Amino acid sequence: MNIVRANPEQLFEYGPFTVRRQRPGEALSPLVSVDLMSLKLDARIPMQQHQDEEVFTYLWRGSMQHQDSNGERTQLSAKRVMVVNAGDGVQYEESVPLYEAELLQAVIRPALRGGEAMTQVLERDQGIMTNGWTELAGPEESDAPLELRQEVYIFDTLLERNHTLDVPSMPGFVAYLTVLEGIIRVGDLRLSRGDAVSGLDSSIEIVGDRDANLVCFLIKPDNFA
């Protein structure tokens, strides 16, 4: 089991942006980076080019607007989760015109370079499920609602205080669990906002110490061509 603690070296603050960057490391490639972001009202990430990336955007509080180079706008919130399969290339910008936002944005390397760019949105009227994992994204051949061009699955939950959950598991996959908010216990260890853990044994339960928003990635390592 490997614990990654939140620390000041991971934190970047600039104007309306606060970003805590996690780098899971080569052992967990192709998960390149996981950013936990706080964006104040009127924050704007200008139009940028993305290529050969799978970009997963997940809000647990507030809302954010995604706009592509064709002017198409998509509002994101805890009820609307997005994956951008950048493929051969796509441009977009993101802004916070209505409410401050708390979000996770992860970059995943695709198994193969190139391909048509695609934007996918998962709408879920009930928002984040409590005390149970929801499968949000998975490989193209899976039944997951959002498709990733890589052997990666993504799950989320809101774990309430004193409730327990098993960590998602699949043969050949490694779990990377990140705490967006709240506090959990894993064995004798307590993890809080910005902490992450990988290499969990499937028999280990996680316990809510305080209500906690969690995202778990299941990664098949070294599957990048």
C-alpha positions in Angstrom: 0.0 0.0 0.0 1.4 3.4 -1.0 0.1 6.6 0.6 0.4 9.9 -1.2 -0.1 12.7 1.4 -1.3 16.2 0.4 1.6 18.6 0.9 2.4 22.3 0.0 4.6 21.2 -2.8 1.6 19.9 -4.7 -0.4 23.1 -4.3 -0.4 25.9 -6.8 -2.3 29.1 -6.3 -2.8 31.8 -8.9 -5.5 34.4 -8.8 -8.9 32.5 -8.8 -7.2 29.1 -9.2 -6.1 26.7 -6.6 -4.7 23.4 -8.0 -3.3 20.4 -6.1 -1.6 18.1 -8.6 -1.1 14.4 -7.9 1.3 12.4 -10.1 0.6 8.7 -9.6 4.0 7.8 -11.1 5.3 5.3 -13.7 4.1 2.3 -11.8 0.5 3.5 -12.4 0.9 4.6 -16.0 -1.1 5.5 -18.1 -2.7 7.7 -15.4 -0.6 10.8 -16.1 -1.9 13.3 -13.5 -4.8 14.0 -11.2 -5.6 17.6 -10.4 -7.9 18.7 -7.6 -9.0 22.2 -8.4 -10.9 25.0 -6.7 -12.0 27.7 -9.1 -13.5 31.0 -7.9 -16.3 32.8 -9.7 -15.3 34.2 -13.1 -12.2 32.0 -13.3 -11.3 31.1 -16.9 -9.0 28.5 -18.5 -8.3 29.9 -22.0 -8.7 28.0 -25.2 -6.0 25.3 -25.4 -5.1 22.5 -27.8 -5.3 18.9 -26.5 -4.0 15.9 -28.4 -3.6 12.2 -27.6 -5.2 12.6 -24.2 -8.2 11.3 -22.4 -9.4 14.1 -20.1 -11.8 13.2 -17.4 -13.6 16.1 -15.7 -15.6 15.6 -12.5 -17.2 18.2 -10.3 -18.4 17.5 -6.8 -19.5 21.1 -6.0 -20.6 24.1 -8.1 -20.6 24.3 -11.9 -18.3 24.9 -14.8 -18.8 25.7 -18.5 -16.9 23.8 -21.2 -16.8 25.5 -24.6 -15.1 24.0 -27.7 -13.6 25.8 -30.7 -17.0 25.5 -32.5 -18.7 27.5 -29.8 -20.6 24.6 -28.4 -21.1 25.0 -24.6 -21.7 22.3 -22.0 -22.5 22.9 -18.4 -20.8 20.5 -15.9 -21.8 19.8 -12.3 -22.0 16.9 -9.9 -24.9 15.7 -12.2 -22.9 16.0 -15.4 -19.5 14.3 -15.9 -17.3 14.7 -19.0 -14.7 12.8 -20.9 -12.8 14.4 -23.8 -11.1 11.9 -26.1 -8.7 14.3 -27.7 -7.4 12.0 -30.4 -5.9 13.9 -33.4 -6.6 17.2 -31.6 -9.3 19.4 -30.1 -9.5 22.9 -28.6 -11.6 24.0 -25.7 -11.8 26.4 -22.8 -13.4 26.2 -19.4 -14.9 28.9 -17.2 -16.8 29.4 -14.0 -19.5 32.0 -14.8 -22.2 31.0 -12.2 -20.9 29.3 -9.1 -17.5 28.5 -7.6 -16.4 25.0 -8.5 -14.6 22.1 -6.8 -13.4 19.5 -9.4 -11.1 16.7 -10.3 -9.5 16.6 -13.7 -7.5 13.6 -14.7 -5.3 13.1 -17.8 -5.0 9.5 -19.1 -2.8 8.4 -22.0 -4.7 6.5 -24.7 -3.6 3.0 -25.7 -3.1 4.3 -29.3 -2.3 7.7 -30.6 -4.6 9.5 -33.0 -8.2 8.9 -33.8 -11.2 11.2 -34.1 -11.7 13.7 -31.2 -14.9 13.1 -29.2 -16.6 14.7 -26.3 -18.9 12.6 -24.0 -21.2 13.7 -21.2 -22.8 11.5 -18.5 -26.0 13.0 -17.1 -27.2 11.6 -13.8 -30.2 13.3 -12.2 -29.6 12.0 -8.7 -26.0 13.2 -8.6 -23.4 11.3 -6.6 -24.6 8.0 -5.1 -24.0 7.5 -1.3 -22.2 4.4 0.2 -21.8 2.6 -3.1 -19.6 2.9 -6.1 -20.9 4.2 -9.5 -19.0 3.2 -12.6 -18.5 6.4 -14.6 -16.0 5.5 -17.3 -14.2 2.4 -18.7 -12.5 1.0 -21.8 -14.4 1.1 -25.1 -15.3 -2.6 -24.9 -16.8 -2.2 -21.5 -20.4 -1.3 -20.5 -19.3 1.9 -18.7 -21.3 5.0 -19.7 -18.2 7.0 -20.7 -15.7 5.4 -23.0 -11.9 5.7 -22.5 -9.4 4.6 -25.1 -7.4 2.8 -22.5 -7.6 0.0 -19.9 -8.8 2.3 -17.1 -12.0 2.3 -15.1 -13.3 5.2 -13.0 -15.7 5.1 -10.1 -17.1 7.6 -7.5 -19.0 7.6 -4.2 -20.0 9.7 -1.3 -19.1 7.6 1.7 -21.0 8.7 4.8 -19.6 8.7 8.3 -19.4 5.2 9.9 -20.2 3.5 6.7 -17.8 1.0 5.0 -17.0 0.1 1.4 -14.7 -2.4 -0.4 -12.3 -0.9 -2.9 -13.2 -1.7 -6.5 -11.0 -4.5 -7.9 -10.4 -6.4 -11.1 -7.7 -9.0 -11.9 -4.6 -7.3 -13.4 -5.8 -3.8 -12.4 -4.3 -1.6 -9.6 -6.6 0.8 -7.7 -5.7 4.5 -7.1 -8.1 6.1 -4.6 -8.2 9.8 -4.0 -10.0 11.8 -1.3 -11.7 14.9 -2.7 -13.2 16.0 0.6 -13.8 14.5 4.0 -11.9 11.9 6.0 -11.7 8.1 5.6 -9.8 5.3 7.4 -7.9 2.6 5.6 -6.8 0.1 8.2 -5.1 2.2 10.9 -4.4 5.1 8.6 -6.6 8.3 8.2 -6.7 10.0 4.8 -8.2 13.4 4.2 -8.7 16.0 1.5 -5.9 15.7 -1.2 -4.6 12.4 0.1 -4.4 9.3 -2.2 -3.6 5.6 -1.8 -2.7 2.9 -4.2 -1.9 -0.8 -4.0 -4.8 -1.6 -1.7 -5.5 -5.2 -1.0 -9.0 -6.1 -2.2 -9.8 -7.4 1.3 -9.2 -4.0 3.0 -12.4 -1.9 3.8 -12.5 1.8 3.8 -14.4 3.5 6.5 -16.0 7.0 6.5 -14.6 9.0 9.4 -16.4 12.1 8.1 -18.6 12.2 5.0 -16.1 11.8 2.1 -16.2 12.3 -1.6 -14.0 9.7 -3.3 -12.9 8.8 -6.8 -11.2 5.5 -7.6 -9.3 4.7 -10.7 -8.6 1.1 -11.7 -5.6 1.0 -14.0 -3.9 -1.8 -16.0 -0.3 -0.6 -15.8 2.0 -0.1 -18.8 -0.6 -0.4 -21.4 0.6 2.5 -23.5 1.7 2.0 -27.1 
